[in-house]
Amino acid sequence: MKAWERWTFGMLALVVAVTGGAYLWMKYVLVSPDPFAVVNHPWEPAMLHLHVLASPALLLVFGIILNSHIMKKLGQGQRTNRATGLVSLGTFVLMTASGYLLQVATSEAWLRGLVVVHVASGTVFSVCYVSHLVISVRLSRPRRWFIARRVA
């Protein structure tokens, strides 16, 4: 995977996660003191708009890394850092599907269920993706402390 793909995907994933988390907090945790308020926080619509606008860009870059990284790693059969990658892949698909269905669902029960699936899969994706990156960095760095102790 190229460095620009990794950085672009990482930054877009961060934007989508932060705006999604902020929107979730503003919509479901905060309570407006005004009983006639339509939103609980003045930035609530902006967070939703940013979340919805950044998500297609994240999907586009995901398609690029699907070709340049994910399919290659699945084809090679390497076991290194595979668990976090597979969980990230599965939850990304679930997060994407539930996000699109949230925009067209009309039933109150379906909306509640989709929100739960979207939030849960988004949270698990975010945690697993960060874990995947941390493990990748640790695996790619040389073990200098081991080399230094061995020489001494």
N, CA, C and O atoms as a GROMACS GRO file, in nm:
protein
  608
    1MET      N    1   0.085  -0.117   0.000
    1MET     CA    2   0.000   0.000   0.000
    1MET      C    3   0.090   0.123   0.000
    1MET      O    4   0.191   0.128   0.069
    2LYS      N    5   0.051   0.221  -0.078
    2LYS     CA    6   0.128   0.344  -0.086
    2LYS      C    7   0.100   0.432   0.035
    2LYS      O    8  -0.005   0.423   0.099
    3ALA      N    9   0.197   0.518   0.066
    3ALA     CA   10   0.185   0.604   0.184
    3ALA      C   11   0.065   0.697   0.173
    3ALA      O   12  -0.004   0.720   0.273
    4TRP      N   13   0.038   0.752   0.055
    4TRP     CA   14  -0.074   0.846   0.041
    4TRP      C   15  -0.207   0.775   0.064
    4TRP      O   16  -0.300   0.835   0.117
    5GLU      N   17  -0.216   0.646   0.026
    5GLU     CA   18  -0.338   0.570   0.049
    5GLU      C   19  -0.360   0.550   0.199
    5GLU      O   20  -0.472   0.566   0.249
    6ARG      N   21  -0.254   0.514   0.268
    6ARG     CA   22  -0.263   0.492   0.413
    6ARG      C   23  -0.301   0.620   0.486
    6ARG      O   24  -0.389   0.619   0.572
    7TRP      N   25  -0.235   0.731   0.450
    7TRP     CA   26  -0.263   0.858   0.517
    7TRP      C   27  -0.404   0.910   0.484
    7TRP      O   28  -0.475   0.958   0.573
    8THR      N   29  -0.443   0.901   0.358
    8THR     CA   30  -0.575   0.949   0.318
    8THR      C   31  -0.685   0.869   0.386
    8THR      O   32  -0.781   0.926   0.437
    9PHE      N   33  -0.671   0.736   0.385
    9PHE     CA   34  -0.771   0.653   0.450
    9PHE      C   35  -0.776   0.681   0.600
    9PHE      O   36  -0.884   0.690   0.658
   10GLY      N   37  -0.660   0.694   0.661
   10GLY     CA   38  -0.653   0.721   0.804
   10GLY      C   39  -0.716   0.854   0.841
   10GLY      O   40  -0.790   0.863   0.939
   11MET      N   41  -0.688   0.957   0.763
   11MET     CA   42  -0.744   1.089   0.792
   11MET      C   43  -0.895   1.092   0.770
   11MET      O   44  -0.969   1.148   0.850
   12LEU      N   45  -0.940   1.030   0.662
   12LEU     CA   46  -1.084   1.026   0.637
   12LEU      C   47  -1.156   0.942   0.742
   12LEU      O   48  -1.266   0.978   0.785
   13ALA      N   49  -1.096   0.831   0.783
   13ALA     CA   50  -1.156   0.750   0.889
   13ALA      C   51  -1.164   0.829   1.018
   13ALA      O   52  -1.262   0.818   1.092
   14LEU      N   53  -1.062   0.909   1.046
   14LEU     CA   54  -1.064   0.993   1.165
   14LEU      C   55  -1.176   1.098   1.158
   14LEU      O   56  -1.248   1.118   1.255
   15VAL      N   57  -1.189   1.163   1.042
   15VAL     CA   58  -1.294   1.265   1.025
   15VAL      C   59  -1.432   1.202   1.041
   15VAL      O   60  -1.518   1.257   1.110
   16VAL      N   61  -1.453   1.087   0.978
   16VAL     CA   62  -1.583   1.020   0.986
   16VAL      C   63  -1.611   0.975   1.130
   16VAL      O   64  -1.723   0.989   1.178
   17ALA      N   65  -1.510   0.922   1.198
   17ALA     CA   66  -1.530   0.875   1.336
   17ALA      C   67  -1.557   0.992   1.431
   17ALA      O   68  -1.647   0.984   1.516
   18VAL      N   69  -1.481   1.100   1.418
   18VAL     CA   70  -1.499   1.214   1.508
   18VAL      C   71  -1.634   1.282   1.484
   18VAL      O   72  -1.705   1.313   1.580
   19THR      N   73  -1.670   1.305   1.358
   19THR     CA   74  -1.798   1.370   1.331
   19THR      C   75  -1.915   1.279   1.369
   19THR      O   76  -2.018   1.328   1.417
   20GLY      N   77  -1.900   1.149   1.348
   20GLY     CA   78  -2.005   1.055   1.388
   20GLY      C   79  -2.021   1.050   1.539
   20GLY      O   80  -2.133   1.051   1.591
   21GLY      N   81  -1.909   1.045   1.610
   21GLY     CA   82  -1.914   1.045   1.756
   21GLY      C   83  -1.971   1.174   1.812
   21GLY      O   84  -2.049   1.173   1.907
   22ALA      N   85  -1.931   1.287   1.752
   22ALA     CA   86  -1.983   1.416   1.798
   22ALA      C   87  -2.133   1.427   1.771
   22ALA      O   88  -2.208   1.475   1.856
   23TYR      N   89  -2.176   1.381   1.655
   23TYR     CA   90  -2.319   1.384   1.623
   23TYR      C   91  -2.398   1.293   1.719
   23TYR      O   92  -2.504   1.332   1.768
   24LEU      N   93  -2.347   1.175   1.745
   24LEU     CA   94  -2.411   1.082   1.838
   24LEU      C   95  -2.426   1.147   1.976
   24LEU      O   96  -2.534   1.141   2.036
   25TRP      N   97  -2.321   1.209   2.025
   25TRP     CA   98  -2.324   1.273   2.156
   25TRP      C   99  -2.424   1.389   2.157
   25TRP      O  100  -2.501   1.403   2.252
   26MET      N  101  -2.422   1.470   2.052
   26MET     CA  102  -2.513   1.586   2.047
   26MET      C  103  -2.659   1.545   2.035
   26MET      O  104  -2.746   1.607   2.096
   27LYS      N  105  -2.686   1.442   1.957
   27LYS     CA  106  -2.825   1.402   1.933
   27LYS      C  107  -2.884   1.319   2.047
   27LYS      O  108  -3.000   1.339   2.084
   28TYR      N  109  -2.806   1.227   2.102
   28TYR     CA  110  -2.863   1.132   2.197
   28TYR      C  111  -2.823   1.154   2.343
   28TYR      O  112  -2.886   1.098   2.432
   29VAL      N  113  -2.720   1.234   2.369
   29VAL     CA  114  -2.676   1.255   2.507
   29VAL      C  115  -2.716   1.393   2.557
   29VAL      O  116  -2.770   1.406   2.667
   30LEU      N  117  -2.690   1.496   2.478
   30LEU     CA  118  -2.725   1.630   2.520
   30LEU      C  119  -2.876   1.651   2.521
   30LEU      O  120  -2.949   1.591   2.442
   31VAL      N  121  -2.921   1.736   2.612
   31VAL     CA  122  -3.062   1.773   2.618
   31VAL      C  123  -3.069   1.925   2.615
   31VAL      O  124  -3.005   1.993   2.696
   32SER      N  125  -3.146   1.977   2.523
   32SER     CA  126  -3.160   2.122   2.510
   32SER      C  127  -3.250   2.176   2.621
   32SER      O  128  -3.352   2.116   2.655
   33PRO      N  129  -3.210   2.290   2.678
   33PRO     CA  130  -3.297   2.350   2.782
   33PRO      C  131  -3.426   2.408   2.723
   33PRO      O  132  -3.523   2.429   2.795
   34ASP      N  133  -3.425   2.433   2.593
   34ASP     CA  134  -3.543   2.488   2.526
   34ASP      C  135  -3.636   2.373   2.486
   34ASP      O  136  -3.595   2.289   2.406
   35PRO      N  137  -3.756   2.366   2.537
   35PRO     CA  138  -3.846   2.255   2.503
   35PRO      C  139  -3.892   2.257   2.357
   35PRO      O  140  -3.941   2.156   2.307
   36PHE      N  141  -3.876   2.370   2.289
   36PHE     CA  142  -3.919   2.380   2.149
   36PHE      C  143  -3.802   2.367   2.051
   36PHE      O  144  -3.820   2.386   1.931
   37ALA      N  145  -3.683   2.335   2.100
   37ALA     CA  146  -3.565   2.324   2.014
   37ALA      C  147  -3.576   2.202   1.923
   37ALA      O  148  -3.623   2.096   1.964
   38VAL      N  149  -3.532   2.218   1.800
   38VAL     CA  150  -3.532   2.109   1.704
   38VAL      C  151  -3.404   2.025   1.720
   38VAL      O  152  -3.406   1.904   1.699
   39VAL      N  153  -3.293   2.091   1.759
   39VAL     CA  154  -3.166   2.022   1.780
   39VAL      C  155  -3.119   2.048   1.924
   39VAL      O  156  -3.158   2.146   1.988
   40ASN      N  157  -3.036   1.958   1.973
   40ASN     CA  158  -2.986   1.971   2.109
   40ASN      C  159  -2.862   2.059   2.119
   40ASN      O  160  -2.830   2.109   2.227
   41HIS      N  161  -2.794   2.078   2.008
   41HIS     CA  162  -2.672   2.159   2.006
   41HIS      C  163  -2.667   2.231   1.871
   41HIS      O  164  -2.707   2.173   1.770
   42PRO      N  165  -2.618   2.355   1.868
   42PRO     CA  166  -2.616   2.429   1.741
   42PRO      C  167  -2.529   2.364   1.632
   42PRO      O  168  -2.554   2.385   1.514
   43TRP      N  169  -2.430   2.286   1.671
   43TRP     CA  170  -2.343   2.222   1.572
   43TRP      C  171  -2.391   2.085   1.527
   43TRP      O  172  -2.327   2.022   1.444
   44GLU      N  173  -2.502   2.039   1.581
   44GLU     CA  174  -2.551   1.906   1.547
   44GLU      C  175  -2.573   1.888   1.396
   44GLU      O  176  -2.527   1.787   1.341
   45PRO      N  177  -2.641   1.981   1.326
   45PRO     CA  178  -2.656   1.964   1.182
   45PRO      C  179  -2.522   1.965   1.106
   45PRO      O  180  -2.505   1.891   1.010
   46ALA      N  181  -2.430   2.050   1.150
   46ALA     CA  182  -2.299   2.056   1.083
   46ALA      C  183  -2.223   1.924   1.097
   46ALA      O  184  -2.159   1.879   1.002
   47MET      N  185  -2.230   1.863   1.214
   47MET     CA  186  -2.161   1.734   1.235
   47MET      C  187  -2.221   1.626   1.146
   47MET      O  188  -2.148   1.545   1.088
   48LEU      N  189  -2.353   1.625   1.135
   48LEU     CA  190  -2.418   1.526   1.047
   48LEU      C  191  -2.379   1.550   0.902
   48LEU      O  192  -2.350   1.456   0.829
   49HIS      N  193  -2.379   1.677   0.860
   49HIS     CA  194  -2.342   1.708   0.721
   49HIS      C  195  -2.198   1.667   0.691
   49HIS      O  196  -2.171   1.606   0.588
   50LEU      N  197  -2.107   1.701   0.781
   50LEU     CA  198  -1.967   1.662   0.760
   50LEU      C  199  -1.951   1.510   0.757
   50LEU      O  200  -1.876   1.457   0.676
   51HIS      N  201  -2.022   1.441   0.844
   51HIS     CA  202  -2.017   1.295   0.850
   51HIS      C  203  -2.066   1.234   0.718
   51HIS      O  204  -2.003   1.144   0.662
   52VAL      N  205  -2.179   1.284   0.671
   52VAL     CA  206  -2.237   1.230   0.547
   52VAL      C  207  -2.154   1.268   0.424
   52VAL      O  208  -2.147   1.191   0.329
   53LEU      N  209  -2.091   1.384   0.425
   53LEU     CA  210  -2.009   1.426   0.311
   53LEU      C  211  -1.872   1.358   0.308
   53LEU      O  212  -1.819   1.333   0.200
   54ALA      N  213  -1.815   1.327   0.424
   54ALA     CA  214  -1.683   1.261   0.428
   54ALA      C  215  -1.693   1.111   0.402
   54ALA      O  216  -1.596   1.049   0.357
   55SER      N  217  -1.808   1.053   0.429
   55SER     CA  218  -1.823   0.908   0.415
   55SER      C  219  -1.803   0.856   0.272
   55SER      O  220  -1.735   0.755   0.256
   56PRO      N  221  -1.858   0.919   0.168
   56PRO     CA  222  -1.830   0.870   0.032
   56PRO      C  223  -1.682   0.878  -0.006
   56PRO      O  224  -1.632   0.792  -0.079
   57ALA      N  225  -1.613   0.981   0.042
   57ALA     CA  226  -1.468   0.989   0.015
   57ALA      C  227  -1.396   0.873   0.082
   57ALA      O  228  -1.304   0.816   0.025
   58LEU      N  229  -1.438   0.838   0.204
   58LEU     CA  230  -1.379   0.723   0.273
   58LEU      C  231  -1.406   0.595   0.196
   58LEU      O  232  -1.318   0.509   0.184
   59LEU      N  233  -1.526   0.581   0.142
   59LEU     CA  234  -1.559   0.462   0.062
   59LEU      C  235  -1.474   0.455  -0.066
   59LEU      O  236  -1.432   0.347  -0.106
   60LEU      N  237  -1.451   0.570  -0.128
   60LEU     CA  238  -1.368   0.573  -0.248
   60LEU      C  239  -1.226   0.526  -0.218
   60LEU      O  240  -1.172   0.442  -0.290
   61VAL      N  241  -1.167   0.579  -0.113
   61VAL     CA  242  -1.031   0.539  -0.077
   61VAL      C  243  -1.029   0.394  -0.030
   61VAL      O  244  -0.931   0.322  -0.053
   62PHE      N  245  -1.136   0.348   0.036
   62PHE     CA  246  -1.145   0.208   0.074
   62PHE      C  247  -1.140   0.120  -0.050
   62PHE      O  248  -1.073   0.016  -0.049
   63GLY      N  249  -1.209   0.158  -0.156
   63GLY     CA  250  -1.204   0.082  -0.281
   63GLY      C  251  -1.063   0.075  -0.339
   63GLY      O  252  -1.023  -0.027  -0.395
   64ILE      N  253  -0.989   0.183  -0.324
   64ILE     CA  254  -0.850   0.184  -0.373
   64ILE      C  255  -0.764   0.089  -0.290
   64ILE      O  256  -0.687   0.011  -0.346
   65ILE      N  257  -0.777   0.095  -0.156
   65ILE     CA  258  -0.693   0.006  -0.074
   65ILE      C  259  -0.744  -0.138  -0.076
   65ILE      O  260  -0.669  -0.229  -0.042
   66LEU      N  261  -0.870  -0.158  -0.114
   66LEU     CA  262  -0.919  -0.294  -0.131
   66LEU      C  263  -0.838  -0.363  -0.239
   66LEU      O  264  -0.801  -0.480  -0.226
   67ASN      N  265  -0.810  -0.289  -0.346
   67ASN     CA  266  -0.732  -0.343  -0.456
   67ASN      C  267  -0.583  -0.350  -0.424
   67ASN      O  268  -0.518  -0.451  -0.452
   68SER      N  269  -0.528  -0.244  -0.365
   68SER     CA  270  -0.383  -0.236  -0.348
   68SER      C  271  -0.332  -0.306  -0.222
   68SER      O  272  -0.212  -0.335  -0.214
   69HIS      N  273  -0.417  -0.332  -0.124
   69HIS     CA  274  -0.369  -0.387   0.002
   69HIS      C  275  -0.447  -0.511   0.046
   69HIS      O  276  -0.390  -0.617   0.068
   70ILE      N  277  -0.577  -0.497   0.058
   70ILE     CA  278  -0.657  -0.603   0.121
   70ILE      C  279  -0.657  -0.731   0.038
   70ILE      O  280  -0.633  -0.839   0.091
   71MET      N  281  -0.684  -0.721  -0.091
   71MET     CA  282  -0.689  -0.841  -0.175
   71MET      C  283  -0.552  -0.908  -0.186
   71MET      O  284  -0.543  -1.030  -0.191
   72LYS      N  285  -0.446  -0.828  -0.188
   72LYS     CA  286  -0.311  -0.885  -0.192
   72LYS      C  287  -0.280  -0.963  -0.066
   72LYS      O  288  -0.227  -1.074  -0.071
   73LYS      N  289  -0.315  -0.904   0.049
   73LYS     CA  290  -0.288  -0.972   0.177
   73LYS      C  291  -0.373  -1.098   0.193
   73LYS      O  292  -0.326  -1.198   0.246
   74LEU      N  293  -0.497  -1.092   0.147
   74LEU     CA  294  -0.582  -1.211   0.155
   74LEU      C  295  -0.529  -1.321   0.063
   74LEU      O  296  -0.536  -1.439   0.097
   75GLY      N  297  -0.477  -1.281  -0.053
   75GLY     CA  298  -0.423  -1.378  -0.148
   75GLY      C  299  -0.292  -1.440  -0.104
   75GLY      O  300  -0.262  -1.554  -0.139
   76GLN      N  301  -0.212  -1.365  -0.028
   76GLN     CA  302  -0.082  -1.416   0.016
   76GLN      C  303  -0.095  -1.517   0.129
   76GLN      O  304  -0.007  -1.600   0.148
   77GLY      N  305  -0.203  -1.509   0.201
   77GLY     CA  306  -0.223  -1.602   0.311
   77GLY      C  307  -0.137  -1.574   0.433
   77GLY      O  308  -0.115  -1.663   0.515
   78GLN      N  309  -0.086  -1.451   0.444
   78GLN     CA  310  -0.006  -1.416   0.561
   78GLN      C  311  -0.094  -1.411   0.685
   78GLN      O  312  -0.209  -1.368   0.678
   79ARG      N  313  -0.042  -1.453   0.796
   79ARG     CA  314  -0.117  -1.454   0.921
   79ARG      C  315  -0.085  -1.333   1.009
   79ARG      O  316  -0.153  -1.309   1.108
   80THR      N  317   0.017  -1.257   0.973
   80THR     CA  318   0.059  -1.143   1.054
   80THR      C  319  -0.046  -1.033   1.049
   80THR      O  320  -0.080  -0.984   0.941
   81ASN      N  321  -0.096  -0.992   1.165
   81ASN     CA  322  -0.190  -0.882   1.179
   81ASN      C  323  -0.321  -0.905   1.102
   81ASN      O  324  -0.387  -0.810   1.061
   82ARG      N  325  -0.355  -1.030   1.085
   82ARG     CA  326  -0.472  -1.063   1.006
   82ARG      C  327  -0.604  -1.046   1.081
   82ARG      O  328  -0.704  -1.006   1.021
   83ALA      N  329  -0.606  -1.074   1.210
   83ALA     CA  330  -0.732  -1.070   1.286
   83ALA      C  331  -0.790  -0.929   1.287
   83ALA      O  332  -0.909  -0.911   1.259
   84THR      N  333  -0.708  -0.828   1.319
   84THR     CA  334  -0.760  -0.691   1.323
   84THR      C  335  -0.800  -0.644   1.183
   84THR      O  336  -0.894  -0.566   1.168
   85GLY      N  337  -0.729  -0.690   1.082
   85GLY     CA  338  -0.764  -0.654   0.945
   85GLY      C  339  -0.897  -0.712   0.902
   85GLY      O  340  -0.979  -0.644   0.841
   86LEU      N  341  -0.920  -0.839   0.935
   86LEU     CA  342  -1.047  -0.903   0.897
   86LEU      C  343  -1.165  -0.845   0.973
   86LEU      O  344  -1.273  -0.826   0.916
   87VAL      N  345  -1.146  -0.818   1.102
   87VAL     CA  346  -1.255  -0.757   1.180
   87VAL      C  347  -1.283  -0.616   1.127
   87VAL      O  348  -1.399  -0.576   1.116
   88SER      N  349  -1.178  -0.541   1.094
   88SER     CA  350  -1.197  -0.408   1.036
   88SER      C  351  -1.273  -0.416   0.905
   88SER      O  352  -1.363  -0.336   0.880
   89LEU      N  353  -1.238  -0.513   0.822
   89LEU     CA  354  -1.306  -0.530   0.693
   89LEU      C  355  -1.454  -0.563   0.712
   89LEU      O  356  -1.540  -0.503   0.648
   90GLY      N  357  -1.484  -0.658   0.800
   90GLY     CA  358  -1.623  -0.696   0.822
   90GLY      C  359  -1.707  -0.584   0.882
   90GLY      O  360  -1.820  -0.561   0.839
   91THR      N  361  -1.652  -0.516   0.980
   91THR     CA  362  -1.728  -0.408   1.042
   91THR      C  363  -1.740  -0.287   0.949
   91THR      O  364  -1.837  -0.212   0.958
   92PHE      N  365  -1.642  -0.267   0.860
   92PHE     CA  366  -1.652  -0.158   0.763
   92PHE      C  367  -1.771  -0.182   0.670
   92PHE      O  368  -1.847  -0.090   0.639
   93VAL      N  369  -1.786  -0.306   0.625
   93VAL     CA  370  -1.898  -0.341   0.537
   93VAL      C  371  -2.031  -0.320   0.610
   93VAL      O  372  -2.125  -0.262   0.554
   94LEU      N  373  -2.039  -0.366   0.734
   94LEU     CA  374  -2.161  -0.351   0.813
   94LEU      C  375  -2.191  -0.203   0.841
   94LEU      O  376  -2.306  -0.160   0.832
   95MET      N  377  -2.087  -0.127   0.874
   95MET     CA  378  -2.102   0.016   0.901
   95MET      C  379  -2.152   0.090   0.776
   95MET      O  380  -2.240   0.176   0.784
   96THR      N  381  -2.097   0.056   0.661
   96THR     CA  382  -2.136   0.120   0.536
   96THR      C  383  -2.281   0.087   0.499
   96THR      O  384  -2.359   0.176   0.465
   97ALA      N  385  -2.316  -0.039   0.507
   97ALA     CA  386  -2.453  -0.081   0.472
   97ALA      C  387  -2.555  -0.016   0.565
   97ALA      O  388  -2.658   0.034   0.520
   98SER      N  389  -2.528  -0.016   0.694
   98SER     CA  390  -2.623   0.042   0.788
   98SER      C  391  -2.630   0.194   0.772
   98SER      O  392  -2.736   0.253   0.792
   99GLY      N  393  -2.520   0.257   0.737
   99GLY     CA  394  -2.520   0.402   0.714
   99GLY      C  395  -2.606   0.441   0.595
   99GLY      O  396  -2.679   0.540   0.601
  100TYR      N  397  -2.599   0.363   0.488
  100TYR     CA  398  -2.683   0.393   0.372
  100TYR      C  399  -2.830   0.363   0.402
  100TYR      O  400  -2.918   0.439   0.362
  101LEU      N  401  -2.856   0.253   0.471
  101LEU     CA  402  -2.995   0.220   0.503
  101LEU      C  403  -3.057   0.320   0.599
  101LEU      O  404  -3.178   0.341   0.596
  102LEU      N  405  -2.976   0.382   0.686
  102LEU     CA  406  -3.028   0.485   0.776
  102LEU      C  407  -3.090   0.602   0.701
  102LEU      O  408  -3.183   0.666   0.750
  103GLN      N  409  -3.040   0.629   0.582
  103GLN     CA  410  -3.087   0.743   0.505
  103GLN      C  411  -3.219   0.717   0.434
  103GLN      O  412  -3.285   0.811   0.389
  104VAL      N  413  -3.259   0.590   0.424
  104VAL     CA  414  -3.383   0.560   0.351
  104VAL      C  415  -3.488   0.490   0.437
  104VAL      O  416  -3.602   0.476   0.394
  105ALA      N  417  -3.452   0.446   0.556
  105ALA     CA  418  -3.548   0.376   0.643
  105ALA      C  419  -3.653   0.475   0.695
  105ALA      O  420  -3.621   0.589   0.729
  106THR      N  421  -3.776   0.429   0.700
  106THR     CA  422  -3.884   0.515   0.748
  106THR      C  423  -3.949   0.462   0.875
  106THR      O  424  -4.008   0.539   0.951
  107SER      N  425  -3.940   0.334   0.898
  107SER     CA  426  -4.000   0.275   1.017
  107SER      C  427  -3.917   0.311   1.141
  107SER      O  428  -3.794   0.306   1.138
  108GLU      N  429  -3.984   0.348   1.248
  108GLU     CA  430  -3.916   0.387   1.372
  108GLU      C  431  -3.836   0.270   1.429
  108GLU      O  432  -3.725   0.290   1.478
  109ALA      N  433  -3.890   0.150   1.422
  109ALA     CA  434  -3.819   0.032   1.473
  109ALA      C  435  -3.694   0.004   1.390
  109ALA      O  436  -3.588  -0.026   1.446
  110TRP      N  437  -3.706   0.013   1.257
  110TRP     CA  438  -3.590  -0.007   1.170
  110TRP      C  439  -3.483   0.098   1.196
  110TRP      O  440  -3.364   0.068   1.201
  111LEU      N  441  -3.526   0.223   1.213
  111LEU     CA  442  -3.430   0.331   1.240
  111LEU      C  443  -3.353   0.305   1.369
  111LEU      O  444  -3.231   0.320   1.372
  112ARG      N  445  -3.422   0.266   1.475
  112ARG     CA  446  -3.354   0.238   1.602
  112ARG      C  447  -3.255   0.123   1.587
  112ARG      O  448  -3.142   0.131   1.636
  113GLY      N  449  -3.296   0.018   1.520
  113GLY     CA  450  -3.207  -0.097   1.498
  113GLY      C  451  -3.086  -0.061   1.414
  113GLY      O  452  -2.974  -0.103   1.443
  114LEU      N  453  -3.109   0.016   1.308
  114LEU     CA  454  -2.998   0.057   1.222
  114LEU      C  455  -2.900   0.149   1.294
  114LEU      O  456  -2.780   0.141   1.272
  115VAL      N  457  -2.953   0.237   1.380
  115VAL     CA  458  -2.864   0.324   1.458
  115VAL      C  459  -2.775   0.239   1.548
  115VAL      O  460  -2.655   0.265   1.558
  116VAL      N  461  -2.832   0.139   1.613
  116VAL     CA  462  -2.753   0.053   1.701
  116VAL      C  463  -2.646  -0.021   1.621
  116VAL      O  464  -2.530  -0.027   1.662
  117VAL      N  465  -2.684  -0.078   1.507
  117VAL     CA  466  -2.588  -0.150   1.424
  117VAL      C  467  -2.479  -0.056   1.372
  117VAL      O  468  -2.361  -0.090   1.371
  118HIS      N  469  -2.519   0.063   1.328
  118HIS     CA  470  -2.423   0.160   1.272
  118HIS      C  471  -2.324   0.207   1.378
  118HIS      O  472  -2.204   0.212   1.354
  119VAL      N  473  -2.375   0.241   1.495
  119VAL     CA  474  -2.287   0.289   1.603
  119VAL      C  475  -2.195   0.177   1.651
  119VAL      O  476  -2.075   0.199   1.670
  120ALA      N  477  -2.250   0.058   1.670
  120ALA     CA  478  -2.168  -0.054   1.718
  120ALA      C  479  -2.061  -0.093   1.616
  120ALA      O  480  -1.945  -0.110   1.653
  121SER      N  481  -2.099  -0.107   1.490
  121SER     CA  482  -2.000  -0.145   1.389
  121SER      C  483  -1.898  -0.034   1.366
  121SER      O  484  -1.781  -0.062   1.342
  122GLY      N  485  -1.942   0.092   1.373
  122GLY     CA  486  -1.848   0.203   1.359
  122GLY      C  487  -1.748   0.209   1.473
  122GLY      O  488  -1.630   0.237   1.451
  123THR      N  489  -1.794   0.181   1.593
  123THR     CA  490  -1.705   0.181   1.709
  123THR      C  491  -1.605   0.066   1.700
  123THR      O  492  -1.485   0.085   1.722
  124VAL      N  493  -1.654  -0.053   1.668
  124VAL     CA  494  -1.564  -0.169   1.656
  124VAL      C  495  -1.466  -0.147   1.541
  124VAL      O  496  -1.348  -0.180   1.554
  125PHE      N  497  -1.513  -0.092   1.428
  125PHE     CA  498  -1.421  -0.064   1.317
  125PHE      C  499  -1.312   0.032   1.361
  125PHE      O  500  -1.194   0.008   1.334
  126SER      N  501  -1.350   0.140   1.428
  126SER     CA  502  -1.251   0.240   1.469
  126SER      C  503  -1.145   0.180   1.561
  126SER      O  504  -1.026   0.204   1.543
  127VAL      N  505  -1.188   0.103   1.659
  127VAL     CA  506  -1.094   0.041   1.752
  127VAL      C  507  -1.004  -0.059   1.681
  127VAL      O  508  -0.883  -0.060   1.703
  128CYS      N  509  -1.062  -0.144   1.598
  128CYS     CA  510  -0.983  -0.245   1.527
  128CYS      C  511  -0.889  -0.182   1.425
  128CYS      O  512  -0.777  -0.230   1.406
  129TYR      N  513  -0.933  -0.077   1.358
  129TYR     CA  514  -0.846  -0.012   1.260
  129TYR      C  515  -0.726   0.053   1.328
  129TYR      O  516  -0.614   0.042   1.278
  130VAL      N  517  -0.748   0.120   1.439
  130VAL     CA  518  -0.636   0.178   1.514
  130VAL      C  519  -0.543   0.068   1.562
  130VAL      O  520  -0.421   0.082   1.555
  131SER      N  521  -0.599  -0.041   1.612
  131SER     CA  522  -0.517  -0.155   1.655
  131SER      C  523  -0.436  -0.211   1.538
  131SER      O  524  -0.319  -0.244   1.553
  132HIS      N  525  -0.500  -0.222   1.423
  132HIS     CA  526  -0.433  -0.271   1.302
  132HIS      C  527  -0.314  -0.182   1.265
  132HIS      O  528  -0.208  -0.232   1.230
  133LEU      N  529  -0.334  -0.050   1.274
  133LEU     CA  530  -0.224   0.042   1.244
  133LEU      C  531  -0.112   0.031   1.346
  133LEU      O  532   0.006   0.028   1.308
  134VAL      N  533  -0.145   0.024   1.474
  134VAL     CA  534  -0.042   0.014   1.578
  134VAL      C  535   0.038  -0.114   1.562
  134VAL      O  536   0.161  -0.112   1.570
  135ILE      N  537  -0.029  -0.225   1.539
  135ILE     CA  538   0.041  -0.352   1.520
  135ILE      C  539   0.128  -0.346   1.395
  135ILE      O  540   0.241  -0.396   1.397
  136SER      N  541   0.079  -0.286   1.287
  136SER     CA  542   0.157  -0.275   1.164
  136SER      C  543   0.285  -0.194   1.186
  136SER      O  544   0.391  -0.232   1.136
  137VAL      N  545   0.274  -0.085   1.259
  137VAL     CA  546   0.391  -0.002   1.286
  137VAL      C  547   0.491  -0.080   1.371
  137VAL      O  548   0.611  -0.077   1.345
  138ARG      N  549   0.442  -0.150   1.472
  138ARG     CA  550   0.531  -0.228   1.558
  138ARG      C  551   0.600  -0.340   1.482
  138ARG      O  552   0.717  -0.368   1.508
  139LEU      N  553   0.531  -0.402   1.388
  139LEU     CA  554   0.591  -0.510   1.311
  139LEU      C  555   0.692  -0.460   1.209
  139LEU      O  556   0.787  -0.530   1.175
  140SER      N  557   0.672  -0.337   1.160
  140SER     CA  558   0.761  -0.286   1.055
  140SER      C  559   0.887  -0.222   1.111
  140SER      O  560   0.985  -0.206   1.038
  141ARG      N  561   0.886  -0.184   1.237
  141ARG     CA  562   1.004  -0.122   1.298
  141ARG      C  563   1.106  -0.228   1.338
  141ARG      O  564   1.070  -0.335   1.388
  142PRO      N  565   1.234  -0.198   1.316
  142PRO     CA  566   1.336  -0.293   1.362
  142PRO      C  567   1.345  -0.292   1.514
  142PRO      O  568   1.320  -0.189   1.578
  143ARG      N  569   1.378  -0.402   1.569
  143ARG     CA  570   1.388  -0.412   1.716
  143ARG      C  571   1.526  -0.367   1.760
  143ARG      O  572   1.616  -0.448   1.780
  144ARG      N  573   1.541  -0.237   1.775
  144ARG     CA  574   1.670  -0.178   1.808
  144ARG      C  575   1.715  -0.216   1.949
  144ARG      O  576   1.834  -0.239   1.972
  145TRP      N  577   1.622  -0.224   2.042
  145TRP     CA  578   1.661  -0.257   2.178
  145TRP      C  579   1.720  -0.397   2.185
  145TRP      O  580   1.810  -0.423   2.265
  146PHE      N  581   1.670  -0.488   2.102
  146PHE     CA  582   1.720  -0.623   2.100
  146PHE      C  583   1.861  -0.626   2.041
  146PHE      O  584   1.950  -0.694   2.093
  147ILE      N  585   1.880  -0.553   1.934
  147ILE     CA  586   2.010  -0.546   1.868
  147ILE      C  587   2.113  -0.482   1.961
  147ILE      O  588   2.226  -0.529   1.971
  148ALA      N  589   2.074  -0.375   2.028
  148ALA     CA  590   2.166  -0.304   2.118
  148ALA      C  591   2.205  -0.394   2.236
  148ALA      O  592   2.321  -0.393   2.277
  149ARG      N  593   2.113  -0.471   2.290
  149ARG     CA  594   2.145  -0.558   2.402
  149ARG      C  595   2.231  -0.675   2.358
  149ARG      O  596   2.316  -0.722   2.433
  150ARG      N  597   2.210  -0.720   2.236
  150ARG     CA  598   2.286  -0.834   2.187
  150ARG      C  599   2.432  -0.798   2.163
  150ARG      O  600   2.521  -0.880   2.187
  151VAL      N  601   2.457  -0.676   2.115
  151VAL     CA  602   2.593  -0.629   2.087
  151VAL      C  603   2.670  -0.609   2.217
  151VAL      O  604   2.790  -0.636   2.223
  152ALA      N  605   2.602  -0.561   2.320
  152ALA     CA  606   2.670  -0.527   2.446
  152ALA      C  607   2.718  -0.644   2.522
  152ALA      O  608   2.777  -0.629   2.629
   0.00000   0.00000   0.00000
